């Protein structure tokens, strides 16, 4: 009724078309029940028959979910498109033909982890909050429910089998108390409604509830470890029972108190994993094996034969738990298992790939856990058009995993999702497709083109063919320039003096960065822990002896050797060496990026426009982000040129260069406004715009802004512009994240927040200002280009 009732005979529907689902007589006349006896759980059949009454199409499978897959596959062949969950595409007229379609899944487990620690479209709804962050009114909460049903239909259309999200805990209020909503009967009733809608479609649902995680308002299974094994086990069982009473089919969990800290002793965590698995019985316990580095599990050895008894990576601790526990090797950002991946302290993900292979050889259940966007400041919120590269990654990794020998095959894939807008629906849909179906083309380019052809099949062939080729070219260019740092003449960029490996890649320069991430980038050069983003040569390192001298002293004390000599390098020598590197290595790379992505963006304008309004909007939803990527490359090249050449001397060329960077920013602003009007937020109900791109309070997430606030304001573009124009040295300039809110359970509470404000006042007040004080978090919504400079009496610590 929802999808076909508006199609009369003139549009291919009406009385001459009958669609029959399940086991009704019309289906049995076309598809015999005996044909279905040996079908796998998600296998389906679509078959049509022309009669005197018209065309009858039968959709059959052995489960509700499989029948749903068949129906949405039929709609796709009728000309519908289901790529952006909030913006399905309906054809002007149905495309009817005789059909005989039989499909079954590549992998058994095909899921989406909707990461509700990020303030996404459905985060509030899935946690029981309305758009304003209130839990008081169930009816107001339910106003966004139609968007959840849109998403569940997208799940069926993409042949996904499982969805999970992270439940958030109560934020401690100003008096230090929690609101007691997190485990309340009211929250359980709201969760039951959400799960009922998913179960009605045959979808399985899980809750991601970490063991002891404290960051980002997570609801943990063990909120306050007591130190007594029996007491801790009892609390975990009680919380598990509450979750099961909501109707969850499976549970996900995570190790450590943060991405970088272990918390409890390794043997205690293994015990708690076993307790949790025992509490859920035969349900799946899915545990993330994070890609972070330099954490080891005390008293546990790496079981891989070639590791010769090395200390076990803490993230791989699941191996020593109950063999039923499902390990999930987790990659991040736009890097495949075979790419360089200079993030979280890695050179690449080869160890994670090798660990995945070992798990399969050992006969352990393994679900691959990649992602298709990295929020808060890497791609979607800048925004950057990286969907083609993410799609290519998911295709390549699926093939890599299937080629791994083992006692058991890969169980499947759980995709870590952080948004749909700015073309990222393309990557989300591509990962779902490759987990369902293996492309048949011979070459990697043709296989990726095959993926895009199927996903965008609602477009006319004269648009579809050149668009698919263009998206493949984007994926190739993004891998070459952004991930590998290879220029068009084949020259490999080398890392900047004193900087990390990421400084040799284009991605490091167009990603977003704010105060805390800039500080982490600098600190990672002098510690054993890698920052969660690729390092880069910062703008101010081209005119000042940044990073701070004090950090070089810290590194010398820790590393000695050449690090000691670095302490005595003069400001002029340090800056000159970076300038030389910029001229010889980085500028050619940035120039190549600017030219390449400008040319690719222009190819969108030559594509034949489809007739349907929704189809044209889908094309715009790719073309505009592509233009944004081109403009971002233009801005960054101009800002680095200015930083390298114009800090001591002003000239007409310098003025033109700065004007060029401003022009890119101004053009991008106009494009953002146009896209926001087409986000498709109507089914989210009142307050949707504020929820998605407004600035507010950190409830229920630890962020005081919607996930596209930075795109709305072009915050990262503004910040880069301000750093160069105002010659800012402070790495904590324009911080948007609050470390107390992010790092402490429930956001810290009254006392901690009071201490935070006291420290902030001491470091920065009317009398003086100390660099780094900004990293305590923002006091109000930041606007970098409008922020005043520190006073003349400011104390600059170097």
N, C-alpha and C positions, 0 to 999 in steps of 0.2 A: 504493500500500500504506500509506504513512504517514498519508494523510489520509482514506481511505475504507474501510479494512478493518474498522473498528469499527461500520460501519453495516450492520445486517442488514435483512431485508425489512420488519420492523416500524418501522424508522427511515428507510425510503426507499431502502435500498441492497440488498445481497444479489444473488442471481442475476438479479433482474429489472432490474438496472442494469448496463450495460456502457459504460465510458469508453474510447475508442480514441484513441491519440495517433500523430501522424506519418504514415507511409506504409503502415501495416498494411492488410490487405484490408478490414477493417471501415470504415476511413476512406474508402478509395477507392470503396466502394459508395455512400457518402453525398455525398462531395465529390470530384468528378472532378479528376484531376491537371491537366487542361487549364485548370481554373479558377484554378489557382495559378501559372500560367506568368508572369503579369505582376504578381505580387505584389511589393511592395517588401520590403526586408530584414526588417522587423519586423511586417509585415502578417499578420493571421491570420483564420481563419474557425472558428466553432463552429456545428455544425448537428446536429440530433437527428432520430431516426426511430423511430417506434413499430413494433415487430414482435411476432410471436406470442411470442417469447422475452422481451419486455420493451422498455425504452427503451435505445436505443443513442445515445450522444453522441460525435460525432467532433470532434477538435481538430486543425486543420491549419495549416501555414505552411511556408515554404521553408527555415527554419533551426531549429536546436535552440532558440534563444532565443524565436523567434516561437511555437513549439509550447508552450514553457513559459508564455509570456504567455497563450495560449489556455487552458491547463489551469487556471491560477490565476484567470483570469476566470470560468471555469466554476465553480470552487469558490466564488467570490464570489456567483455567482447561485444556488448551492446553499444559501447562508446563512452561509458562512465570512466571517471578517474578518481582514485582515492589515494592521494599523496599527502596533502595537508589535511590533518584530521578535522579542522574547523572550516575547510573550504573544499568540500567534494565537488566534482565537476560532472555536470549532467549534459548529455548531448542534446542538440536541437531535435534530432530524430533518432530513433533506435536503429542500430545497424544489425539487421536480421540475416541469418544464414543458417544452413544446416550445420549442426554441431555434433561432434563425437569426441569428447575431451576426457582424458583419464590422467589424473595427477596423484602423486604420492610424495611425501616429504624427503628431502635430502637428510635432514637431521630430525630426531624425535623431539628435541627440546628447542623451542624457538621463542625467545622472550624479550620483553622490554622492561628495563629498570628505569622507571620514571623518577628522576632524582629530585625528590621533594625537599632536600636540604637547600636546594636552589629555589628562588621565588618565581617559579614557572606559572603558566596559565592555570594548571589544575592543582597546584601545591596546597592552597588553602582548602579547597573542597575535599581533597583526599585526606586531609588531616582534621576535618570536622569544623573548619573555620569558614566564616563568610569572607567576602572580598575585603572587608575593613579590618579583618583580624579578630573579630568577635566570635564567641561561641554561644551567645545568649539566645539566639533565635533560630530554631531548626528550619523554619520556613524560609528565612532569609538565606541560610546556608544552602538550601536545596535549589535556589535560583540558578546556580551554575550547573545543576545536574544534567541538563541537555548537552552540555559540552563533554561531559564524561561519556554519555551515550554515543556522541560523535566519535570520541576516541576509541571506544570499544568496537564500533563498526569498522573503524580504520584497522584495528587489530585483526578482525576477521578478514577484511579485504586484503591485508598483507600476510594472511595465513600464519599469524603468530598464535602461540598456544598458551602463553603465560605472561602475566604482568605483575610487577611488584613495585612498591614504593617504600620510602623510609618514613616511619612514623616519628613525629617530632614530639619532644617533651614540653612540658609547661615552661614558659619563661618566668623566672622569678620576678615578682612585682617590686615596686619601689620600696615596700616594707620588708622585702626579703623572702616573702612567702610565695609558694606556687599557687596556681589557680585550681588545682585538683581536677583538671579536665582530662589529663592524659590517660588515666585508667578508669574513667567514669562510665556509668551505665549509659549516659547520653552519648558519649563518643562511640561506645560499642554499637548502639542502635544506628548511628549514622554510618559507621563502617559496614554494618550488615546490609544496609540499603545499597551501598556501592558494590559490595561483593555479590549481592543478588543479581544486579544488572549484568555483571560479568558472567556469573554462573549460568544465567539464562541463555547466554550465547555459547556455553560450553567451554568458556575460558577458565583457566586455573589462575589463582591469585595468591601472591605471597606478600609478606611484610618483611622489610629489611630492618632488623633490630640488632644493633651491634652488642657485643658482650659488655664492653666497658667504655665505649667511645664517649668522650666528653665534648667534642667540638660540634659547633653548628647546631646546638639545641637538639641533639639526637636523643631519642628515647632508647635507653639501653636496657638490656636484660638484667644487668647488675648495676644499678645506679650508684651504690655505695658499697664496695667490697668490704666485708667485715674482717677478713683475715681468717675466718673459720670456714673450712671447706663445706661442712654440713649446712651451716646457715646460708652461705652463698648459693649452694645448690637448691635449697628450699625456696629462696627468692626467685631464682631463675625458673623453677618449675611453676611457681605461682603466676609469673608473668607470661610464661608460655601458655598456661591454661587460659588466661584471659584472652590472649591472641587467638587461640583455637576456638574459643567461645564466640568470637566475632565471625568465624567462618573461613579463616585463612587456610589455604590448602598446603602451603609450604612456608618455610622461613628462610630468610637470608640473614647473614651476620658478618661481622668484621672483627678483626683482631686489633689490639692496641687501643690506647686512649686517644691518639690522633694518628694522622697518616705517618708521622715521624717518630712517635714514642710508643714504647711497648706496654707500659703500665705494669700489669701483673707478671709474675714469673712465668716462664714458658710452660712449666709442668702444670701450673694452676690453670692456664688457658686451655691446655689439652684436656684437663679434667672437665672444665666447664663446657667445652665443645661436646664431650661425651655425654654429659648430663643433658644438654640441650637436645642432642640427637635421640637420646633415650626417651625424653619427654614428648617428642613428636612422633615417635614410632616409625612407621614406614614412610612418612612424609619426607620430602627432600629438605636437607639443611645445606644451603648454598653459601659457601664461604669465600670471600674475596682474597685472592693472593695478589696483593698490591705490587706495583713495579718500583716502589721506593727502595732505596739502597742503604747499605751500611748499618743494618739492624740485624742482630744475630740472636738466635734462640739458645739461651744458655743450656748446656748439657745435652744438646741434640745435635747429631751429626748429619751432614748431607748424605742421603742414601745413594746418590748417583755414583756408580763405580769409578768414574774418572775424577771424582772430587776427593778421593783418598781421605775421607774422614774429616773434611773441613767443617767448620761450624755452619749450622743450617741457617739459611736466610730466614729471619723471623716470619716473613710473610708466607713461607711454605710450611708452616707448622701443622697445617691440616693433615699432612701425610701421616703424622703420628697419632691422629685421632681415630675414632671409629671408621673403619673402611667404607661405611655407607656415606660418610660426609662427602659432599660434592665440592671439589676444589675448582676455583674459578680464577685462572691467571688473568690479570687485569692490565691491559695496555691503556695508554692515555694519549689524547691529542691526535694530530693528523699524521701518525706514524704507523706503518705496518710492522709486522714482525721482522721484516727484512730491511727496513729503512734504518739510517742513522736516527737516533732518538736522544738528543742531548737534553734530557729532562729528568727530574727527580734523581740526579746523580748518575744516570746511565749514559753510555755511549750509544747503545742501541738496545733492542729487546731480545738479543740472542739468548741470554740466560733464561728469560721467561719462556722463550720458544723451546729451549732445551728441557726446561722443567715440564712443560706441557707434554712433550714427547715421552719423558720418563714416566709421567703419571699414566699415560696410555699403555706403555710397556709393562707397568706394574699392575695393570688391570684396575686402576682406580677410576671412579666416575669423574669426568672432567667436562665442565662447561666453559667455553671461551667467553671472556668478559671485556670486549672492546668498547669504544664509544664513538659517537658521531658529532660531538660538539664538546668543547671544554670551556666551561664558564668558571670564573667570573671575568677573566680579562684576556683570554687567548684568541677567541675567534668570533663567536656569535654575537657578543655584546659590543664588539668594536664598531660596526660589524664587518666581517670579512667573508668573502664568498669562497669557502673551502669545501663545499659539499661534493664537488667532483673528486677531490683527493680522498675524502673520507669514503666515498663509494668505491673508489679503486682499492683502498686499503682493505675494506671488508671483503671484496672479491678475492684479492690476493691472499689474505689470511685464511679464508675458507678453503682455498685450494691447498695452501701450505699445511693446514691441519689435517685435511683428508689424506694427504700424502704421507703422514706420519705413521710408521708401523706400530702395532701395539696389540695387546691381548684383547682390548676393547676399542671400539671406535669412539670418536668424539661424540659425547652425548648431545651437544648442541651449542647454542650461543645465546647469551643474554646481553643485549645492547644497552649501554649506559647512555641515556638520552637526556639532553639539556636544552630542549627547545625545538620549535618547528619553523619559526619565522626566518626571513632573509635567505630562503632557499634551502634551509637545513632539512626540510621535509624530504628533499631528494635523497640525502644521505640516509635518513632514517628508513625510508622505503627501500633503498638499495640493499641495506644490511638485511632487511627482512626477506627480500627476494632471494638473495644468495644463500640464506639459511634454509629456504624451502626448495630451491631448484638449482641444479648445476648447469651453468651456461655451456653450450655445446660447441661454440666457435673454437678455432684452433689457436689463435694468437691472443696474448693478453689484451691488446687493443680491441680486437674484434669481440672478445668476451665481454669487455666493459661496454662496448657499443651495444651488444645484445641486451645487456641489463637496462641501459637507458631506453632502447627501443621498446622493451616490454613495459617499462614503467610509464612511458609517455605515449602509449599507443592511442590515446584519445585524440592526439594531434593528427592533422592530415599528413600524408606521406611527404608532400613537398616541404613541410616544415620539420617533420620528425627526422628525416635523414640528415640534413645539414646540422640540426641542433644536436643530435647524438654525436656526430663527428666533432662538433665544437666542444662539447662537454668532455670528450675523451682528450682533446687537445689541451683543455684546461687542466685535467688531471696530470697529464704528462708535464706541462709547464710548471705546475705547482710542485711536483716531485723534484724536478730538476733545480728550480730556483729556490723554493722555500724550504725544502727538506734537505737537499743535497748540497746546495750552494754552488752549483756548477753553471758557469756562464755559457753563452751560446757557442763560443769558440772551443768549448771543452775544458776551460781552465777551472780547476778546483780552488775555491776560496779557502784561505787558511785562517785560523782563529786569530783574533786580535791580541796584541801583547797584553799578557796578564789576565785575559778573559777566558771564559769557558769555551767549549767546543761549539756551543750554539751560536757564538758570534760569527761563525763562518757560514751561517745559513740565513736566507732571506726572511724566514719566519720570525726570527728574533727581532726584526726591526719594524715589522708592520703589526705585530701583536700589540695588545694593550698592556699598559703597566700603570700601577698607582703606587702610593708611598710604600706600603708594606711589601709589595712585590719587588720594587726597586731595591729596598733595603735587603731583602732576602737574596736578590741577585748578587749584591756586593758581598754580603756575608758568606755566601756559598763559595766564593773564591778563596776564603781563608779558613774554611772548616771542611770537615769530611762529608758534609751533607749537601747534596745538590738541591738547588732551588726547583720548585715545581714548574718552571718555564725555562726555555733556552736562554742562556746568558747572551748579552750583547755589549757592544761598545756604546756606553751612554753618551748622550749629546754633550754633556758638560765635561766629559773626559777629553774632548777635543780642544778645550780652552783652559782647563784647570787640572791640577793634580788630584783628580778624583780617580779612584775611591779615596776616602779620607786617610790621611797619614796614620791615624791611630789604628785603622784596620790593617794597614801594612805591618805595623808593629806586632799586632796580634798574630798575623800569619807567620812572621819571623820567629816568634816565640814557639809556635806550634810546629813549623815545618823545617826551620833552620835552612842551611845550605844557601841556594840562590835567593831564597826569600829574605835573608839577612841583607844581601847586597841591594835588594829592591828598596829597602828602607832608606838607603842613602842616595837613591836616584833623585836628582833635582827635579823641580817642577817643569823646567824647560825641557829637559831630556825626555821625561815621561810623555809630555804633551807632543813633542816633536815625533817621537817614535809612533805614537798613535796616529798622528797626522799623515805620516808616511804610509802607514798601513792602510788608512782610509783611502788615500789617493791611489794606491797600487792594487788594493784588493776589494774594499767595500764599495767604493763608488762605482766601479765597473759592474758589480753585481746589482746594486740599486738601480743603475741606469738600464740594465738589461731587464729588470723586473718592470720598470716604468714603461719601457717600449713594448715588452711582450704582452702585458696585461691590458695596455691601452689598445693594442691591435686586436686582441681577442675580444675585448668588450665591443669594439666597433662591428665585429661580425654579427652581433645580435641584431643590429639595425638592418642588416641585409636579409634577415630571415623572413620568409613569407608569413604574413599574419593569418592565424586561423580565424574562422568566422565567429565562433561562439564567444560570448563575453567571458565566460569562466575560463575557456581555453586561453584567451588572450591575457587574462589576468595571471594564469599560471606561467605563461611565457615572461610576462613582466616581473613575476616573482623570482625569476632567474636573471633577467637582463639587468635590473636595477642593482642587485647585489654585485653583479659582475662589474658594473660601472663604479660602484663603491670601492671595490678592490683596486681598480685602476687609479681612482682618485687618492686612495690611501698611499699607494706607491708614489704618486706624484708629490704628495705633501711631504712624505718622509725623505725622499731624495732632496727636495728643496731645503728642508730644515737641516739636514746633515751638511749640505753644501754651505749653507749660511754659518752653521756652527764651526765648520772647518776653516772658513776663509774670512769671515766678517766680524769677528769679535773684537779685533783691534783696529780694523780699518773699515770705513764705510765708503761705498761707491754706488754708482748707478746700477751696476750688476748686482750688488748686494741687495739694494732696494727691490729690484725686479725679482730676485730669487725669493725674498721674503713675501712679496706680493703673490708670487706663484703658489706658495704654500697656503696662503690665506684664500686664494681663489679656489683651491681644491676643497678646503674646509667649507667655504660658503656654498659651493655647488652641492657638496654632500649633504649639507643641512636641508636644502630644498628637496633632495631625493628622500630623505628620512621622513619628512612630513607627508609626502605622497604615499609612501609604503605604510605608514601607521594607519592611514585611513582604510587600508586593505588588509589588516591583520586578521579579520574574520572573527571578532570577539563577541558578536551579538549573543551567542548562546551561553556566554559566561555570565550574563546578567548585569545588573547595575554595578558600577564601580570597576568594570573590567579594565579600562584604560589606566586608572590609577594603580591597579593591581599589577599590571604588566610593565608599565614604564613610568610609574610615579615614584616619588620620594616620600617615605613615611616612617613607620616604626618597625622595629625588628620582631614582628609577630606574624605568623608562627616561626618563620626562619630567623636566622641570626643576622639577616641583612636588612638595612633600612630602606631598601629600594627594590623595585621590580627588576626582573632579570634583563629587561631591555631599557632600563633607565639610562645606562651608559650609551646605548645606541641613540636613544631619544635626544640626549644632550650632546652627543658626540664627545663625551667626556675625555676619552683617551686621545682623540685628535686635539682637543683643546689643551690638554695637559702638555702634550709634546710641544705644541705651538707656544704655550706660555713659558716653558722651560728655556726655549731658545730665545724668544723675544725679551724675556725678563732676566736672562742669564742666571737662572736659579741653580744653586749647587746642592741644596738640601734634598737628599733622596726621599725624604718623607713628605715632600711637597704634595698637596692635594691627595691625601689619603682618603679613601672612601670606606674602608673596612675597619671595624672596631675590634681590636685583638681580644679584649675582654669578652665581648659578646660572642665572638667566634670560638674562643678557646676554652671557656669555662662552662660547666654544666648550667643550663638554665640562664645563661648570660651573665652569671656572676653574682647577682643580688645586690642589695643596697650598700653594704659595707665596701665591697670591692669597687663598685662604681664611684663611691665617694673618694676612695683612695686614688682611683684613676684621675678624677678631676683635680685632686690635690696635687698630684705629680704634674699634671698638665699645667696648672697655674704656676707651680714653682719653676718649670722650665720655660714657660712663655707667658709673659704678662706685660704690663705697660712699661716696665723698666728694662726688661731684656728679653731676648728670644734666643733659645738654643736649638740648633739644628737637631733633628730626630724627634723633637717633641710632637711633631705632627703625626708620627706613627702611633700615637695613643688613640687615634681615631678622629673622625670629623665631629665638629661641634654643630654644624649645620650643613645643609645641602651645598656641596662645593661647586663653584664655577671658576675653573682655573684662570681663564683669561680676564676675569673680573676681580680676582683676588689681589689685594694690595701686597706690595713688597714688604718684607720685614723692615722695621724702623732702622734709622741710621745707627742707633745705639745697640743694634742686635749683636749678640755674641755668637760669632761663627767659630765652631770648634773644628779644628783640623789637626 
